[in-house]
Amino acid sequence: MVKKNNNSGHKKRYNPALHKKSIIENAQNNLDEDMEIKEGRVIEALPAALFRVKFDDGSGEAICFLKGKIKVFKIKILVGDKVLVELDPYGGKGRIVRRF
């Protein structure tokens, strides 16, 4: 017995803008109410796995460290990479949670 496939044979097309939007929404749902998420670019790599990140919205710079999963899976962050950063409300260091 052969099952018929009801699909018309075409797949959903990948839309990078929608994918990026869903990543940001997902990150916002998984964090505390006080945390803020921003996108930025790494402008300098500092010792001890710290990075200086300049934000895309022009709100300045922050020194950021890596999230634990990024360290565990040894994802490389280089100068010029676009990243997603969680900022605490007290103005401390940011946490890089995603590399685009």
Secondary structure, DSSP 8 states (H G I E B T S, - for coil): ------S-S------HHHHHHHHHHHHHHTS-SS-EEEEEEEEEEETTTEEEEEETTSS-EEEEEE-HHHHHTT----TT-EEEEEE-TTS--EEEEEE-
